Amino acid sequence: MIVKKAYNMAKKMNIPVLGVVENYSYLVCPDCGKKISVFGESHIDEIAEELVIPVLARIPIDTKLAEYVEAERFWQVENTYLDGIAERL
């Protein structure tokens, strides 16, 4: 619902929507590496298909990001989740 509202608002303002980035998509278990859908299964693929836009990335909950923010070293975070997006647009 939130994605559709944001998409419709952008369209009304003549702002092009290149795609969707799903934030807090999952959590990776630090012990076994399993992806856990903390907020339930995602429906972003169906929503993106309905809106005719691509899903560009699914960004997990990353505890290292919080550590860097707390230490005021946010600029040192490596975000590989968005790698390759430019080539897909």
Residue pairs with C-beta under 8 A, 6 or more apart in sequence:
3 20
3 44
3 47
3 51
4 47
4 51
7 17
7 51
7 53
10 16
10 17
11 17
17 51
17 53
18 53
18 54
18 56
18 89
19 48
19 53
19 54
19 55
19 56
19 85
19 88
19 89
20 44
20 47
20 48
20 51
20 53
20 54
20 55
20 56
21 55
21 56
21 57
21 58
21 59
21 82
22 42
22 44
22 55
22 57
22 58
22 59
23 59
24 38
24 39
24 59
24 60
24 61
25 37
25 42
25 44
25 58
25 59
25 60
26 35
26 36
26 37
26 38
26 42
26 58
26 60
26 61
27 35
27 36
27 38
27 60
27 61
28 34
28 35
28 36
28 60
29 35
29 36
30 63
35 60
38 61
42 58
44 55
44 58
45 55
48 54
48 55
54 88
54 89
56 82
56 85
56 88
56 89
57 81
57 82
57 85
58 81
59 79
59 81
59 82
60 81
64 77
65 77
68 74
68 76
68 77
